[in-house]
């Protein structure tokens, strides 16, 4: 072999060595890398690039164009290309300018992310959750929350125009890039605010332009930084929307009410530049006086009435009608309606005014009291029956209450109510009227005499004759006098336990009993047959014998009974004469 090499001419050896060295160099280029190349030819749609391989690579010319512009390449220009394959089936190197550019872009973007520098791009499309951004060839995702420092209703002005972004996240393997426009704006605003906050002070009056309007207020541009003008600080007068007073683009004067250095927020006031009407409210309005106003708003709990610009009070629903409580305010007033109201309470410090609507109308409770004194008898229909009584209609507007305790002298309230029905016409009598509490007390039992009045002679210790009404396990129900109910307990039916049997008493039977307790206020009467028997026994012993006489109790009682019988017979004979 060595002899063969030695026989080759020296010039041929040098040429072979050169070719071999070039082969080693070419083989050093690896696929998947960005390498340098030279433009050696330009055709209508192809750029021919030499990268030191056996053959050149052919790249479509549009890969060298940017944004539709011509490539402006010339033969001899050096370009970066991406080596996809060293050799294809035709023996040509497979090159890509587009992939080389992507690699270059990714490298630059990685540096920008690491150093937190700003990159430029164009928002070119809308996707779920946000937008797509072209970063000089690399596609990135812009979340909707990262578009601006505040919500933007219209994205059209931002589309297809050059914007600045911060790179939040990059994933080279998946090809994902997430960017933020908001962070760039926040950074800029922070710088502007810091400079402005050093110049402005609370209490200063400044001019600004209405930049944006929301439901809760308006953002005012103070010359590079925004301040918030809350809807409650626009006017002393109640307004539903800032647009009732101001409009976007309008130049207005505002008062700087608060500057927060921590979060760099500026609060503004517009109404503060006008006189506070509440300062003179106490002098202009008096409790108990009537004024005219306009209904500005209606809520579930009442209506707001404006007496003058900035002076507004609440008419609670309970102050709208004398006869209806907690009804729908729309039943009594309408928005923008002019009404007459009375001032019930005024608190200038809290800027609170309580108004009444019903106080400007005739009070039906007072009118009824004047026309119907206590003791007046009325007839009316039962409107409602409750656990505590009967509501009876006494006029077109008013109802009176018959409490359960005023239904019947003899029955319990719960039992007495059961005898009535709704819409039933009944007779009543007025027993009390309180217009201040809007209350009319009626009675039914008061139409009759109190049966307790027939028991004036009854007192504790007296003996009464009563009629058995019914018996039960606990004792017997009885009536005394004019059917006044009373009860005798089982233990009080006899002094002998063997005789304490309620069932031995028949309905309608007359029995004598002693009054053991009588309370006219509580209308309770306690009776006892046992106490009467013991009393009679004691009296008989004292009158007809004693324990020392030697006579038995039966003999003594027998003698007493005989004497009583004889006296009765004598009385009967005398009567016959």
Legacy VTK file of the C-alpha trace (Angstrom):
# vtk DataFile Version 3.0
C-alpha trace
ASCII
DATASET POLYDATA
POINTS 577 float
0.000 0.000 0.000
2.824 2.295 0.908
4.525 1.540 -2.366
1.339 2.553 -4.173
1.153 5.894 -2.375
4.814 6.551 -3.001
4.263 6.037 -6.733
1.637 8.854 -6.874
3.037 12.155 -8.159
3.694 14.825 -5.482
1.182 17.282 -7.013
-1.552 14.691 -6.943
-0.819 13.940 -3.285
-1.235 17.571 -2.321
-4.559 17.828 -4.164
-5.779 14.624 -2.471
-4.815 15.943 0.963
-6.675 19.161 0.344
-9.807 17.312 -0.685
-9.527 15.045 2.336
-9.211 18.038 4.677
-12.278 19.708 3.116
-14.165 16.459 3.574
-13.317 16.466 7.285
-14.496 20.071 7.614
-17.762 19.342 5.830
-18.344 16.295 7.936
-17.884 18.454 11.092
-21.209 20.222 10.314
-24.004 18.447 12.187
-27.645 18.365 11.241
-29.954 20.541 13.383
-27.476 23.437 13.681
-27.392 27.012 12.448
-24.363 27.511 10.180
-22.883 30.237 8.000
-23.456 30.156 4.247
-22.729 32.285 1.163
-25.183 33.288 -1.519
-23.795 31.934 -4.770
-26.886 32.263 -6.933
-30.252 34.051 -7.093
-33.115 32.705 -9.169
-36.704 33.921 -9.505
-37.964 31.983 -6.500
-34.828 30.341 -5.127
-31.686 31.424 -3.313
-28.661 29.145 -3.797
-26.402 28.995 -0.718
-22.997 27.402 -0.367
-22.247 26.020 3.116
-19.082 24.132 2.195
-20.757 20.875 1.283
-20.246 18.845 -1.860
-23.261 20.605 -3.325
-25.075 23.853 -2.534
-28.485 24.141 -0.832
-31.548 25.644 -2.447
-33.825 27.787 -0.252
-37.174 29.384 -1.316
-36.663 33.129 -1.645
-39.757 33.964 0.442
-37.929 32.594 3.513
-35.588 35.564 3.200
-38.466 38.052 2.929
-39.978 39.778 5.961
-43.507 41.185 6.060
-43.914 40.782 2.321
-40.810 42.834 1.440
-38.127 41.783 -1.059
-35.074 39.973 0.307
-32.521 42.455 -1.143
-29.863 39.760 -1.292
-26.847 39.801 -3.609
-24.402 37.140 -4.686
-21.621 36.956 -2.131
-23.805 37.918 0.896
-23.261 35.837 3.985
-26.395 34.414 5.643
-27.270 32.172 8.573
-29.111 28.991 7.607
-30.407 25.920 9.396
-28.897 22.575 8.313
-31.763 20.082 8.213
-29.942 17.364 6.229
-26.394 17.157 4.933
-27.529 15.469 1.749
-30.894 14.548 0.257
-31.677 11.988 -2.437
-30.377 14.376 -5.096
-27.167 14.953 -3.203
-28.083 18.546 -2.250
-27.792 20.000 1.252
-31.235 20.673 2.787
-31.199 24.191 4.266
-33.789 26.509 5.846
-33.567 30.231 6.428
-36.917 30.212 8.274
-35.743 27.721 10.890
-32.512 29.603 11.307
-34.457 32.772 11.952
-36.598 30.940 14.546
-33.515 29.712 16.339
-32.139 33.220 16.314
-35.431 34.638 17.579
-35.691 32.055 20.390
-32.124 32.810 21.437
-32.866 36.535 21.563
-36.155 35.961 23.409
-34.456 33.763 25.998
-31.995 36.556 26.659
-34.870 39.082 26.919
-36.703 36.885 29.415
-33.592 36.370 31.507
-32.779 40.095 31.587
-36.483 41.185 31.838
-36.092 43.446 28.833
-38.954 44.636 26.612
-39.694 42.917 23.312
-41.806 44.142 20.412
-44.611 42.301 18.704
-47.944 42.553 16.921
-51.292 41.290 18.308
-52.610 39.451 15.254
-55.446 37.207 16.425
-57.952 36.246 19.113
-58.024 32.824 20.775
-59.719 31.306 23.779
-58.587 33.127 26.898
-56.591 35.795 25.107
-54.749 36.747 21.917
-51.882 35.638 19.651
-48.812 37.818 19.257
-46.185 37.728 16.480
-42.738 38.312 17.993
-40.802 38.823 14.767
-41.747 35.346 13.593
-42.294 33.548 16.894
-45.914 33.019 17.996
-46.718 33.965 21.579
-49.844 33.907 23.755
-51.182 37.065 25.423
-53.721 36.233 28.195
-56.766 38.510 28.384
-55.811 39.518 31.930
-52.414 40.732 30.697
-53.597 43.123 27.979
-53.928 46.273 30.100
-53.903 47.554 33.669
-57.708 47.857 33.491
-60.319 46.037 31.426
-60.532 47.105 27.782
-63.883 46.918 26.053
-62.594 47.497 22.494
-59.422 45.737 21.287
-59.547 47.053 17.735
-57.112 49.978 18.321
-54.515 47.520 19.639
-54.798 44.929 16.868
-52.109 44.719 14.144
-50.055 47.567 15.596
-46.609 47.335 17.123
-46.793 46.864 20.925
-44.289 46.231 23.699
-44.327 43.183 25.977
-42.562 41.385 28.792
-41.935 37.660 28.450
-43.555 35.819 31.354
-42.838 32.218 30.387
-41.013 30.214 27.709
-41.024 26.476 26.963
-38.575 25.701 24.153
-39.500 22.031 23.932
-43.224 22.748 23.467
-42.672 26.004 21.621
-44.818 27.997 24.086
-44.288 31.697 24.843
-46.473 33.737 27.215
-46.198 37.540 27.181
-47.688 40.493 29.079
-48.488 43.995 27.912
-49.923 44.898 31.311
-46.579 44.597 33.091
-44.987 47.075 30.660
-47.795 49.572 31.242
-47.681 49.062 35.000
-43.967 49.671 35.030
-44.415 52.859 33.012
-47.321 54.019 35.128
-45.365 53.362 38.288
-42.605 55.644 37.106
-45.088 58.324 36.021
-47.051 58.060 39.215
-43.958 58.253 41.362
-42.932 61.490 39.662
-46.446 62.930 39.797
-47.083 61.897 43.391
-44.114 63.966 44.410
-45.774 67.038 42.895
-49.451 66.677 43.836
-50.918 67.037 47.325
-54.227 66.265 48.948
-56.540 69.254 48.887
-55.271 70.616 45.567
-57.665 71.461 42.723
-56.494 70.115 39.349
-57.824 69.716 35.827
-58.222 66.374 34.156
-59.867 64.663 31.221
-62.510 61.976 31.660
-60.772 58.894 30.300
-63.203 56.090 31.100
-66.611 55.717 32.794
-67.781 52.703 34.790
-70.842 51.932 36.910
-68.986 52.882 40.079
-67.276 56.048 38.839
-64.932 57.575 36.288
-61.160 57.509 35.656
-59.700 60.948 35.168
-56.405 61.466 33.304
-54.367 63.968 35.310
-51.575 64.168 32.766
-50.037 60.709 32.601
-51.643 59.193 35.660
-55.265 58.328 36.391
-57.340 59.161 39.430
-60.667 57.650 40.431
-63.722 59.864 40.767
-66.250 57.708 42.598
-69.910 58.089 41.644
-70.774 59.243 45.191
-68.230 62.064 44.880
-69.529 63.472 41.601
-72.576 65.333 42.910
-74.351 66.045 46.202
-77.458 65.039 44.315
-78.264 61.333 43.951
-77.239 60.030 40.500
-77.566 56.529 39.114
-74.698 56.813 36.617
-71.691 59.140 36.185
-72.856 59.730 32.612
-75.714 61.848 33.985
-73.134 64.534 34.852
-69.916 63.908 32.880
-68.899 62.331 29.561
-65.736 60.715 28.110
-63.281 63.304 26.791
-64.708 66.140 28.894
-62.271 68.375 30.764
-63.304 68.856 34.419
-61.937 70.319 37.634
-61.544 67.940 40.556
-60.262 68.003 44.106
-57.546 65.574 45.144
-59.142 64.013 48.222
-56.628 61.240 48.937
-53.259 60.053 47.688
-52.088 56.578 48.650
-48.354 56.219 48.285
-48.361 52.486 48.931
-50.609 51.479 46.034
-50.247 54.783 44.182
-53.966 55.437 44.041
-55.451 58.884 43.686
-58.997 59.560 44.863
-60.810 62.554 43.434
-63.864 64.579 44.316
-66.042 66.827 42.212
-68.918 67.654 44.533
-66.430 68.904 47.107
-65.899 71.978 44.920
-69.540 72.952 45.599
-71.194 74.062 48.838
-72.458 71.201 50.973
-76.248 71.669 51.166
-76.361 69.685 54.416
-74.553 72.483 56.256
-77.686 74.611 56.068
-80.158 71.735 56.114
-80.904 72.015 59.836
-81.688 75.691 59.463
-83.822 75.189 56.364
-85.860 72.203 57.547
-87.686 71.559 60.818
-89.047 68.386 62.361
-92.843 68.274 62.106
-93.028 70.647 59.132
-94.349 69.700 55.703
-92.382 70.100 52.451
-92.805 69.182 48.816
-90.314 66.953 47.079
-89.724 64.597 44.177
-89.427 60.805 44.344
-85.951 59.952 43.019
-85.700 56.241 43.753
-87.873 53.405 45.069
-86.504 50.468 47.038
-88.124 47.473 48.733
-87.978 49.238 52.098
-89.196 52.679 51.020
-88.806 55.645 48.688
-86.196 58.418 48.474
-87.561 61.939 48.130
-85.417 64.916 47.105
-86.394 68.190 48.764
-83.682 70.167 46.960
-80.450 69.459 45.108
-78.362 67.255 47.379
-80.961 67.038 50.177
-82.682 63.699 50.015
-84.572 61.744 52.647
-86.093 58.310 53.058
-89.795 57.629 53.461
-89.831 54.195 55.041
-92.629 51.928 53.859
-94.088 51.956 57.391
-94.530 55.737 57.091
-96.473 55.600 53.831
-99.890 54.489 55.043
-101.864 54.624 58.294
-103.608 51.352 57.661
-101.153 49.116 55.730
-97.813 47.948 57.046
-94.791 46.786 55.048
-96.480 46.872 51.663
-94.793 47.461 48.293
-93.766 51.159 48.110
-94.795 51.206 44.447
-98.371 50.921 45.704
-98.195 54.448 47.108
-95.679 56.425 44.978
-94.054 56.479 41.551
-90.599 57.611 40.457
-90.429 61.342 39.589
-93.766 61.912 41.353
-94.104 65.127 43.358
-95.278 64.427 46.907
-95.815 66.221 50.194
-93.868 64.823 53.132
-93.261 65.648 56.770
-89.787 65.790 58.327
-89.665 63.205 61.120
-85.954 63.340 61.930
-82.917 65.215 60.642
-79.224 64.444 61.243
-76.911 66.809 59.296
-73.757 65.068 60.561
-74.809 61.729 59.108
-76.566 63.454 56.206
-79.722 61.556 57.069
-83.308 62.739 56.724
-86.326 60.677 57.791
-89.586 61.611 56.102
-93.211 60.605 56.457
-95.900 60.456 53.795
-98.880 59.358 55.885
-98.371 62.243 58.310
-99.599 64.599 55.585
-102.859 62.648 55.314
-105.830 62.429 57.691
-105.244 59.926 60.494
-108.163 57.455 60.331
-107.351 56.184 63.827
-107.856 59.609 65.345
-111.003 60.183 63.275
-112.415 56.857 64.434
-111.628 57.620 68.077
-113.441 60.947 67.860
-116.524 59.427 66.279
-116.634 56.235 68.333
-116.015 56.630 72.068
-115.349 53.684 74.367
-118.541 51.722 74.963
-119.824 52.158 71.419
-121.449 49.013 70.020
-120.412 47.994 66.497
-121.235 45.244 64.063
-118.726 43.967 61.527
-117.387 40.947 59.663
-114.579 38.814 60.980
-111.570 39.427 58.681
-109.113 37.000 60.239
-108.925 34.480 63.081
-105.607 34.002 64.902
-104.410 32.098 67.944
-104.909 35.199 70.078
-108.213 36.574 68.837
-110.537 37.813 66.123
-109.871 40.734 63.742
-113.145 42.497 62.951
-113.689 45.178 60.298
-114.936 48.357 61.998
-114.655 50.770 59.025
-113.606 50.830 55.374
-109.935 51.119 56.406
-109.639 49.843 59.975
-109.842 46.545 61.821
-110.304 46.028 65.533
-109.151 43.091 67.656
-111.322 40.967 69.944
-108.733 39.339 72.172
-109.426 35.714 73.076
-109.911 36.717 76.701
-112.738 39.085 75.676
-114.832 36.579 73.724
-116.787 34.744 76.455
-117.234 35.088 80.225
-117.595 31.363 80.831
-115.383 29.660 78.212
-111.646 29.677 77.847
-110.337 31.848 75.049
-109.150 28.902 72.942
-112.547 27.202 73.166
-114.513 30.420 72.612
-112.697 31.245 69.324
-113.747 27.904 67.850
-117.358 29.141 67.731
-116.579 31.771 65.043
-115.775 31.797 61.289
-114.203 34.246 58.833
-116.750 36.609 57.182
-119.187 36.013 60.046
-121.117 39.145 61.056
-120.842 39.717 64.831
-121.722 42.333 67.430
-118.902 43.933 69.434
-118.308 46.787 71.829
-115.315 49.162 71.937
-113.365 48.648 75.161
-110.226 50.701 74.280
-108.765 52.908 71.485
-105.104 53.981 71.186
-104.523 56.056 67.989
-100.789 56.421 68.723
-100.381 52.636 68.634
-102.981 52.283 65.878
-104.983 49.859 67.997
-108.736 49.313 68.562
-109.681 46.812 71.266
-113.091 45.187 71.003
-115.099 42.879 73.246
-117.936 40.422 72.765
-118.479 39.187 76.306
-118.790 42.791 77.509
-122.128 42.963 75.696
-123.543 40.824 78.580
-123.316 41.266 82.335
-120.445 39.605 84.075
-121.855 36.517 85.822
-119.263 37.038 88.544
-121.235 40.095 89.612
-123.905 37.703 91.002
-121.344 36.323 93.443
-120.841 39.483 95.495
-121.816 37.620 98.705
-119.360 34.833 98.047
-116.204 34.862 100.071
-113.685 32.395 101.375
-115.340 30.052 103.876
-118.927 30.545 102.640
-121.072 27.591 101.588
-122.641 27.502 98.114
-124.977 25.183 96.315
-123.671 24.204 92.879
-124.830 22.081 89.950
-122.749 19.248 88.528
-121.948 19.806 84.827
-119.611 16.898 84.135
-117.179 14.538 85.810
-113.625 13.559 84.910
-110.790 11.639 86.473
-109.386 14.753 88.200
-112.714 15.876 89.707
-116.049 17.404 88.723
-117.019 20.565 86.818
-119.775 22.554 88.485
-121.649 25.834 88.061
-122.666 28.277 90.757
-124.884 31.348 90.633
-125.506 32.515 87.038
-123.669 29.570 85.507
-120.312 30.642 86.878
-117.907 27.738 86.252
-115.956 26.155 89.106
-114.100 22.920 89.739
-113.923 20.505 92.674
-110.809 18.360 92.779
-111.079 14.626 93.333
-109.403 14.908 96.740
-112.049 17.484 97.748
-115.081 15.326 96.862
-115.233 13.723 100.353
-113.275 13.400 103.576
-113.435 9.665 103.081
-111.089 8.391 100.376
-113.568 5.665 99.497
-116.072 8.364 98.550
-113.654 10.410 96.390
-115.139 9.027 93.186
-116.130 11.598 90.504
-118.338 9.044 88.717
-120.797 8.900 91.644
-121.952 12.424 90.813
-124.572 12.823 88.087
-125.032 15.702 85.654
-127.560 18.180 87.040
-127.076 16.968 90.620
-127.112 19.650 93.331
-124.251 19.568 95.828
-123.111 21.843 98.639
-119.475 22.852 98.931
-117.387 25.296 100.886
-115.478 28.120 99.132
-111.785 27.519 99.861
-110.469 30.302 97.597
-112.016 33.191 95.639
-110.026 35.633 93.462
-112.287 38.006 91.439
-109.313 39.339 89.422
-108.240 35.936 88.147
-111.879 34.783 88.136
-110.958 31.585 89.957
-113.185 29.873 92.539
-112.000 26.819 94.477
-114.642 24.602 96.129
-114.421 21.626 98.491
-117.071 19.171 99.695
-114.473 17.627 101.983
-113.905 20.953 103.735
-117.679 21.338 104.218
-118.006 17.844 105.745
-115.160 18.498 108.149
-116.670 21.827 109.139
-120.125 20.298 109.689
-118.628 17.507 111.785
-116.752 19.961 113.955
-119.856 22.104 114.431
-121.977 19.071 115.417
-119.477 17.976 118.015
-119.337 21.427 119.529
-123.132 21.730 119.668
-124.310 18.265 120.591
-121.531 16.529 122.317
-117.871 16.250 122.995
-115.218 13.681 123.043
-115.654 13.343 126.822
-119.464 12.756 126.766
-119.149 9.088 125.914
-121.426 9.443 122.875
-120.214 8.195 119.499
-119.828 10.488 116.495
-122.723 8.657 114.847
-124.966 9.274 117.837
-124.086 12.963 117.862
-124.702 13.387 114.139
-127.929 11.367 114.417
-129.200 13.579 117.175
-128.303 16.677 115.207
-130.054 15.379 112.109
-133.155 14.510 114.123
-133.234 17.975 115.635
-132.865 19.591 112.243
-135.670 17.380 110.915
-137.949 18.304 113.806
-137.276 22.005 113.364
-138.027 21.671 109.650
-141.329 19.852 110.320
-142.305 22.527 112.849
-141.579 25.211 110.309
-143.640 23.382 107.719
-146.636 23.120 110.088
-146.415 26.756 110.968
-146.414 27.530 107.315
-149.522 25.443 106.748
-151.346 27.423 109.398
LINES 1 578
577 0 1 2 3 4 5 6 7 8 9 10 11 12 13 14 15 16 17 18 19 20 21 22 23 24 25 26 27 28 29 30 31 32 33 34 35 36 37 38 39 40 41 42 43 44 45 46 47 48 49 50 51 52 53 54 55 56 57 58 59 60 61 62 63 64 65 66 67 68 69 70 71 72 73 74 75 76 77 78 79 80 81 82 83 84 85 86 87 88 89 90 91 92 93 94 95 96 97 98 99 100 101 102 103 104 105 106 107 108 109 110 111 112 113 114 115 116 117 118 119 120 121 122 123 124 125 126 127 128 129 130 131 132 133 134 135 136 137 138 139 140 141 142 143 144 145 146 147 148 149 150 151 152 153 154 155 156 157 158 159 160 161 162 163 164 165 166 167 168 169 170 171 172 173 174 175 176 177 178 179 180 181 182 183 184 185 186 187 188 189 190 191 192 193 194 195 196 197 198 199 200 201 202 203 204 205 206 207 208 209 210 211 212 213 214 215 216 217 218 219 220 221 222 223 224 225 226 227 228 229 230 231 232 233 234 235 236 237 238 239 240 241 242 243 244 245 246 247 248 249 250 251 252 253 254 255 256 257 258 259 260 261 262 263 264 265 266 267 268 269 270 271 272 273 274 275 276 277 278 279 280 281 282 283 284 285 286 287 288 289 290 291 292 293 294 295 296 297 298 299 300 301 302 303 304 305 306 307 308 309 310 311 312 313 314 315 316 317 318 319 320 321 322 323 324 325 326 327 328 329 330 331 332 333 334 335 336 337 338 339 340 341 342 343 344 345 346 347 348 349 350 351 352 353 354 355 356 357 358 359 360 361 362 363 364 365 366 367 368 369 370 371 372 373 374 375 376 377 378 379 380 381 382 383 384 385 386 387 388 389 390 391 392 393 394 395 396 397 398 399 400 401 402 403 404 405 406 407 408 409 410 411 412 413 414 415 416 417 418 419 420 421 422 423 424 425 426 427 428 429 430 431 432 433 434 435 436 437 438 439 440 441 442 443 444 445 446 447 448 449 450 451 452 453 454 455 456 457 458 459 460 461 462 463 464 465 466 467 468 469 470 471 472 473 474 475 476 477 478 479 480 481 482 483 484 485 486 487 488 489 490 491 492 493 494 495 496 497 498 499 500 501 502 503 504 505 506 507 508 509 510 511 512 513 514 515 516 517 518 519 520 521 522 523 524 525 526 527 528 529 530 531 532 533 534 535 536 537 538 539 540 541 542 543 544 545 546 547 548 549 550 551 552 553 554 555 556 557 558 559 560 561 562 563 564 565 566 567 568 569 570 571 572 573 574 575 576
